[in-house]
Amino acid sequence: MNQRRPKNLNLFTIHFPIPAILSILHRITGVFLFLLIPIAIWTLSYSLTDQGFDQLKQYLDTITFKAIFWILFVPFCLHLVAGVRHLLADIHIGDTLKGGRLSAVLVFIITFILIILAGIWLW
């Protein structure tokens, strides 16, 4: 084995295929959603009281909180749709090279549509 071959350790110069980018984004959104669990639990426990529910409803009616909620909904959509893609690949649907590229593009398109629909529903 040739020990003197060149090594490129700069990840910014490597061209990643779209399924690899999707896989990395799926992992990043999973970590982000995991870190949001304490906030979601606190919000749920706060909303279970009458006073807390009314206050949260007032906050969520403002445009600032709608925008924050919409921004936080983006990783959820991507993680959900990419997770379904991974589950389908586990049962050998779209696990070829061409199918993987096509399903990765479809995940981005479906996620974009879901984000737009969520924005329309919030406003």
N, CA, C and O of each residue as an XYZ file, in Angstrom:
492
protein
N       0.837     -1.170      0.000
C       0.000      0.000      0.000
C       0.888      1.241      0.000
O       1.885      1.308      0.718
N       0.511      2.208     -0.807
C       1.291      3.423     -0.936
C       0.991      4.341      0.247
O      -0.141      4.803      0.387
N       1.969      4.613      1.093
C       1.789      5.443      2.280
C       1.944      6.929      1.968
O       1.593      7.765      2.800
N       2.461      7.278      0.789
C       2.724      8.677      0.474
C       1.666      9.278     -0.443
O       1.932     10.300     -1.077
N       0.522      8.708     -0.534
C      -0.502      9.270     -1.400
C      -1.096     10.531     -0.761
O      -1.115     10.647      0.465
N      -1.572     11.458     -1.562
C      -2.074     12.724     -1.009
C      -3.392     12.523     -0.261
O      -4.207     11.670     -0.611
N      -3.567     13.323      0.760
C      -4.791     13.254      1.567
C      -5.427     14.634      1.580
O      -4.754     15.637      1.818
N      -6.710     14.678      1.324
C      -7.452     15.928      1.360
C      -8.344     15.892      2.597
O      -9.344     15.175      2.621
N      -7.991     16.651      3.606
C      -8.764     16.667      4.840
C      -9.670     17.895      4.952
O     -10.349     18.067      5.964
N      -9.690     18.733      3.943
C     -10.543     19.915      3.950
C     -11.925     19.522      3.429
O     -12.095     19.266      2.237
N     -12.907     19.475      4.324
C     -14.249     19.046      3.944
C     -14.967     20.053      3.054
O     -15.946     19.707      2.393
N     -14.488     21.303      3.029
C     -15.142     22.311      2.203
C     -14.770     22.179      0.733
O     -15.423     22.787     -0.115
N     -13.747     21.406      0.408
C     -13.358     21.225     -0.991
C     -13.914     19.933     -1.581
O     -13.777     19.691     -2.780
N     -14.530     19.114     -0.763
C     -15.090     17.847     -1.229
C     -16.511     18.087     -1.723
O     -17.291     18.761     -1.050
N     -16.854     17.552     -2.872
C     -18.202     17.670     -3.419
C     -19.044     16.510     -2.890
O     -18.846     15.357     -3.274
N     -19.980     16.832     -2.008
C     -20.852     15.807     -1.456
C     -22.042     15.590     -2.376
O     -22.595     16.560     -2.894
N     -22.452     14.347     -2.592
C     -23.683     14.104     -3.359
C     -24.901     14.490     -2.523
O     -24.816     14.577     -1.298
N     -26.016     14.717     -3.178
C     -27.211     15.193     -2.491
C     -27.728     14.209     -1.427
O     -28.230     14.667     -0.400
N     -27.631     12.869     -1.620
C     -28.053     11.988     -0.524
C     -27.173     12.141      0.722
O     -27.662     11.988      1.842
N     -25.896     12.438      0.542
C     -25.020     12.645      1.691
C     -25.378     13.930      2.424
O     -25.381     13.968      3.654
N     -25.679     14.976      1.673
C     -26.088     16.240      2.294
C     -27.373     16.040      3.079
O     -27.510     16.547      4.192
N     -28.315     15.304      2.504
C     -29.573     15.035      3.190
C     -29.348     14.221      4.453
O     -29.975     14.484      5.479
N     -28.470     13.245      4.392
C     -28.186     12.429      5.565
C     -27.564     13.260      6.687
O     -27.909     13.090      7.856
N     -26.654     14.153      6.329
C     -26.039     15.025      7.332
C     -27.083     15.964      7.933
O     -27.105     16.171      9.146
N     -27.951     16.534      7.088
C     -29.002     17.419      7.589
C     -29.995     16.669      8.474
O     -30.516     17.224      9.441
N     -30.253     15.406      8.138
C     -31.148     14.592      8.956
C     -30.575     14.417     10.358
O     -31.308     14.491     11.345
N     -29.298     14.190     10.447
C     -28.659     14.036     11.759
C     -28.647     15.352     12.528
O     -28.909     15.374     13.731
N     -28.344     16.447     11.836
C     -28.295     17.757     12.505
C     -29.679     18.150     13.030
O     -29.803     18.639     14.153
N     -30.717     17.936     12.216
C     -32.063     18.266     12.675
C     -32.503     17.354     13.811
O     -33.269     17.772     14.679
N     -32.028     16.116     13.814
C     -32.337     15.220     14.926
C     -31.745     15.714     16.241
O     -32.400     15.662     17.282
N     -30.523     16.185     16.191
C     -29.892     16.742     17.399
C     -30.623     18.002     17.830
O     -30.870     18.202     19.019
N     -30.970     18.854     16.869
C     -31.689     20.090     17.182
C     -33.036     19.784     17.831
O     -33.401     20.418     18.821
N     -33.769     18.832     17.293
C     -35.066     18.473     17.868
C     -34.913     17.843     19.245
O     -35.756     18.042     20.120
N     -33.849     17.091     19.435
C     -33.584     16.510     20.753
C     -33.341     17.616     21.781
O     -33.800     17.524     22.920
N     -32.627     18.645     21.379
C     -32.347     19.751     22.300
C     -33.590     20.593     22.583
O     -33.635     21.306     23.586
N     -34.595     20.520     21.717
C     -35.841     21.257     21.939
C     -36.826     20.527     22.850
O     -37.848     21.100     23.229
N     -36.543     19.290     23.202
C     -37.470     18.514     24.031
C     -37.767     19.195     25.370
O     -38.936     19.258     25.750
N     -36.769     19.710     26.112
C     -37.111     20.370     27.382
C     -38.037     21.578     27.208
O     -38.914     21.805     28.042
N     -37.854     22.347     26.143
C     -38.722     23.498     25.893
C     -40.137     23.033     25.581
O     -41.110     23.629     26.043
N     -40.247     21.971     24.799
C     -41.575     21.443     24.456
C     -42.281     20.898     25.697
O     -43.486     21.093     25.858
N     -41.552     20.227     26.563
C     -42.159     19.685     27.790
C     -42.588     20.821     28.713
O     -43.668     20.770     29.302
N     -41.738     21.855     28.840
C     -42.101     22.993     29.684
C     -43.342     23.694     29.131
O     -44.235     24.063     29.894
N     -43.403     23.879     27.813
C     -44.553     24.527     27.200
C     -45.818     23.712     27.414
O     -46.880     24.266     27.696
N     -45.704     22.410     27.282
C     -46.862     21.549     27.515
C     -47.323     21.635     28.962
O     -48.519     21.777     29.216
N     -46.404     21.551     29.914
C     -46.806     21.615     31.324
C     -47.371     22.980     31.679
O     -48.278     23.079     32.506
N     -46.849     24.028     31.066
C     -47.354     25.377     31.324
C     -48.744     25.559     30.726
O     -49.574     26.277     31.283
N     -48.994     24.919     29.609
C     -50.293     25.089     28.952
C     -51.402     24.270     29.606
O     -52.572     24.450     29.269
N     -51.070     23.390     30.519
C     -52.088     22.558     31.154
C     -52.839     23.293     32.259
O     -53.840     22.783     32.761
N     -52.380     24.473     32.646
C     -53.125     25.294     33.598
C     -53.970     26.290     32.815
O     -53.649     26.637     31.678
N     -55.049     26.742     33.434
C     -55.931     27.687     32.742
C     -55.231     29.006     32.452
O     -55.322     29.536     31.345
N     -54.534     29.534     33.451
C     -53.841     30.804     33.269
C     -52.706     30.665     32.250
O     -52.521     31.539     31.403
N     -51.953     29.577     32.331
C     -50.855     29.354     31.398
C     -51.337     29.183     29.966
O     -50.710     29.676     29.028
N     -52.456     28.481     29.802
C     -53.011     28.294     28.459
C     -53.409     29.627     27.844
O     -53.126     29.887     26.675
N     -54.067     30.468     28.631
C     -54.476     31.776     28.117
C     -53.275     32.641     27.759
O     -53.291     33.343     26.748
N     -52.222     32.593     28.594
C     -51.024     33.383     28.293
C     -50.316     32.870     27.042
O     -49.884     33.656     26.199
N     -50.200     31.554     26.928
C     -49.560     31.002     25.731
C     -50.364     31.315     24.472
O     -49.793     31.574     23.413
N     -51.674     31.291     24.591
C     -52.508     31.613     23.438
C     -52.305     33.067     23.013
O     -52.270     33.368     21.819
N     -52.172     33.964     23.985
C     -51.910     35.364     23.658
C     -50.544     35.527     23.001
O     -50.404     36.276     22.034
N     -49.537     34.827     23.521
C     -48.196     34.905     22.937
C     -48.166     34.348     21.522
O     -47.542     34.924     20.632
N     -48.836     33.241     21.324
C     -48.795     32.593     20.011
C     -49.606     33.342     18.953
O     -49.479     33.057     17.762
N     -50.423     34.280     19.371
C     -51.159     35.078     18.401
C     -50.328     36.232     17.848
O     -50.737     36.878     16.884
N     -49.167     36.499     18.445
C     -48.321     37.575     17.935
C     -47.512     37.074     16.741
O     -47.249     35.878     16.611
N     -47.129     37.997     15.882
C     -46.403     37.621     14.663
C     -44.992     37.120     14.994
O     -44.443     36.295     14.264
N     -44.412     37.608     16.073
C     -43.058     37.179     16.451
C     -43.042     35.700     16.809
O     -42.183     34.952     16.342
N     -43.983     35.284     17.628
C     -44.010     33.880     18.025
C     -44.457     32.975     16.883
O     -44.047     31.816     16.816
N     -45.285     33.485     15.997
C     -45.644     32.697     14.815
C     -44.411     32.460     13.946
O     -44.207     31.362     13.428
N     -43.592     33.498     13.791
C     -42.366     33.359     12.996
C     -41.393     32.396     13.664
O     -40.773     31.573     12.990
N     -41.255     32.493     14.987
C     -40.365     31.576     15.714
C     -40.863     30.143     15.579
O     -40.078     29.227     15.332
N     -42.157     29.954     15.740
C     -42.725     28.612     15.610
C     -42.516     28.071     14.201
O     -42.207     26.892     14.027
N     -42.681     28.923     13.199
C     -42.507     28.502     11.816
C     -41.055     28.126     11.547
O     -40.786     27.144     10.855
N     -40.122     28.897     12.085
C     -38.695     28.592     11.920
C     -38.339     27.283     12.620
O     -37.547     26.497     12.102
N     -38.917     27.049     13.786
C     -38.644     25.794     14.503
C     -39.346     24.604     13.861
O     -38.989     23.457     14.130
N     -40.333     24.862     13.024
C     -41.049     23.794     12.335
C     -40.264     23.266     11.135
O     -40.494     22.143     10.689
N     -39.347     24.065     10.617
C     -38.554     23.677      9.453
C     -37.723     22.416      9.735
O     -37.790     21.473      8.947
N     -36.940     22.361     10.831
C     -36.173     21.129     11.078
C     -37.069     19.917     11.321
O     -36.716     18.793     10.965
N     -38.229     20.154     11.930
C     -39.151     19.040     12.157
C     -39.619     18.442     10.836
O     -39.642     17.222     10.676
N     -39.990     19.303      9.891
C     -40.448     18.816      8.580
C     -39.350     18.037      7.866
O     -39.580     16.941      7.355
N     -38.155     18.617      7.838
C     -37.048     17.942      7.156
C     -36.740     16.602      7.820
O     -36.531     15.603      7.132
N     -36.711     16.576      9.139
C     -36.384     15.334      9.840
C     -37.472     14.276      9.618
O     -37.169     13.094      9.455
N     -38.717     14.701      9.613
C     -39.823     13.761      9.408
C     -39.784     13.145      8.014
O     -39.875     11.926      7.871
N     -39.651     13.974      6.993
C     -39.682     13.471      5.621
C     -38.422     12.645      5.327
O     -38.498     11.612      4.660
N     -37.271     13.096      5.819
C     -36.043     12.318      5.618
C     -36.098     10.998      6.385
O     -35.546      9.997      5.928
N     -36.751     10.986      7.532
C     -36.915      9.743      8.282
C     -37.770      8.741      7.534
O     -37.478      7.545      7.534
N     -38.826      9.224      6.896
C     -39.658      8.336      6.073
C     -38.840      7.782      4.908
O     -38.976      6.613      4.548
N     -37.992      8.626      4.321
C     -37.110      8.174      3.235
C     -36.174      7.068      3.716
O     -35.959      6.079      3.016
N     -35.619      7.243      4.917
C     -34.724      6.215      5.461
C     -35.483      4.918      5.755
O     -34.958      3.825      5.544
N     -36.713      5.045      6.240
C     -37.512      3.841      6.494
C     -37.835      3.104      5.204
O     -37.816      1.874      5.165
N     -38.133      3.858      4.146
C     -38.389      3.225      2.856
C     -37.121      2.566      2.307
O     -37.195      1.509      1.679
N     -35.975      3.177      2.538
C     -34.723      2.568      2.089
C     -34.428      1.281      2.866
O     -33.784      0.372      2.343
N     -34.897      1.209      4.106
C     -34.704     -0.012      4.893
C     -35.470     -1.194      4.324
O     -35.068     -2.344      4.504
N     -36.573     -0.916      3.638
C     -37.319     -2.012      3.008
C     -37.043     -2.046      1.506
O     -37.849     -2.554      0.727
N     -35.885     -1.496      1.109
C     -35.343     -1.566     -0.251
C     -36.202     -0.847     -1.288
O     -36.333     -1.305     -2.423
N     -36.777      0.266     -0.895
C     -37.471      1.137     -1.850
C     -36.603      2.368     -2.031
O     -36.407      3.140     -1.092
N     -36.092      2.549     -3.218
C     -35.240      3.702     -3.509
C     -33.842      3.581     -2.950
O     -33.229      4.587     -2.594
N     -33.321      2.359     -2.866
C     -31.977      2.202     -2.299
C     -30.895      2.050     -3.368
O     -29.737      1.783     -3.045
N     -31.262      2.219     -4.634
C     -30.249      2.229     -5.686
C     -29.632      3.625     -5.775
O     -30.110      4.559     -5.131
N     -28.594      3.763     -6.554
C     -27.939      5.061     -6.692
C     -28.891      6.100     -7.290
O     -28.999      7.216     -6.782
N     -29.568      5.730     -8.355
C     -30.515      6.640     -8.994
C     -31.716      6.901     -8.083
O     -32.176      8.036     -7.968
N     -32.213      5.861     -7.446
C     -33.348      6.016     -6.533
C     -32.994      6.858     -5.319
O     -33.829      7.615     -4.824
N     -31.766      6.736     -4.837
C     -31.325      7.539     -3.705
C     -31.259      9.021     -4.043
O     -31.654      9.872     -3.247
N     -30.755      9.314     -5.232
C     -30.704     10.720     -5.661
C     -32.106     11.285     -5.837
O     -32.401     12.393     -5.391
N     -32.966     10.510     -6.492
C     -34.328     10.969     -6.723
C     -35.079     11.165     -5.408
O     -35.782     12.161     -5.239
N     -34.937     10.227     -4.484
C     -35.650     10.355     -3.207
C     -35.102     11.516     -2.385
O     -35.860     12.157     -1.658
N     -33.811     11.800     -2.481
C     -33.246     12.943     -1.756
C     -33.807     14.257     -2.288
O     -34.141     15.156     -1.516
N     -33.909     14.361     -3.609
C     -34.496     15.565     -4.204
C     -35.967     15.681     -3.813
O     -36.445     16.774     -3.508
N     -36.687     14.551     -3.822
C     -38.098     14.565     -3.430
C     -38.269     14.988     -1.973
O     -39.234     15.674     -1.634
N     -37.339     14.582     -1.111
C     -37.416     14.987      0.295
C     -37.316     16.499      0.411
O     -38.077     17.112      1.160
N     -36.396     17.106     -0.313
C     -36.266     18.561     -0.258
C     -37.504     19.254     -0.822
O     -37.938     20.273     -0.286
N     -38.073     18.715     -1.892
C     -39.269     19.315     -2.487
C     -40.465     19.189     -1.549
O     -41.189     20.162     -1.339
N     -40.679     18.011     -0.988
C     -41.800     17.796     -0.074
C     -41.641     18.639      1.181
O     -42.619     19.193      1.683
N     -40.417     18.741      1.693
C     -40.169     19.571      2.873
C     -40.488     21.032      2.572
O     -41.110     21.714      3.386
N     -40.066     21.511      1.411
C     -40.357     22.892      1.027
C     -41.860     23.127      0.944
O     -42.350     24.159      1.401
N     -42.589     22.187      0.371
C     -44.048     22.317      0.264
C     -44.684     22.333      1.650
O     -45.582     23.135      1.908
N     -44.230     21.455      2.545
C     -44.772     21.426      3.904
C     -44.498     22.722      4.656
O     -45.347     23.197      5.409
N     -43.319     23.291      4.453
C     -42.968     24.543      5.124
C     -43.859     25.672      4.615
O     -44.340     26.487      5.402
N     -44.079     25.722      3.305
C     -44.952     26.753      2.743
C     -46.388     26.583      3.248
O     -47.043     27.564      3.602
N     -46.875     25.343      3.282
C     -48.235     25.091      3.780
C     -48.364     25.460      5.256
O     -49.394     25.992      5.670
N     -47.346     25.187      6.043
C     -47.381     25.559      7.460
C     -47.393     27.073      7.613
O     -48.084     27.605      8.482
N     -46.630     27.772      6.773
C     -46.649     29.233      6.820
C     -48.000     29.798      6.452
O     -48.463     30.758      7.067
N     -48.638     29.213      5.452
C     -49.985     29.662      5.066
C     -50.970     29.379      6.184
O     -51.842     30.204      6.455
N     -50.851     28.232      6.839
C     -51.769     27.869      7.923
C     -51.573     28.779      9.126
O     -52.548     29.126      9.793
N     -50.333     29.176      9.423
C     -50.100     30.040     10.594
C     -50.605     31.447     10.385
O     -51.087     32.083     11.321
N     -50.498     31.941      9.159
C     -50.928     33.316      8.910
C     -52.210     33.260      8.186
O     -52.780     34.301      7.859
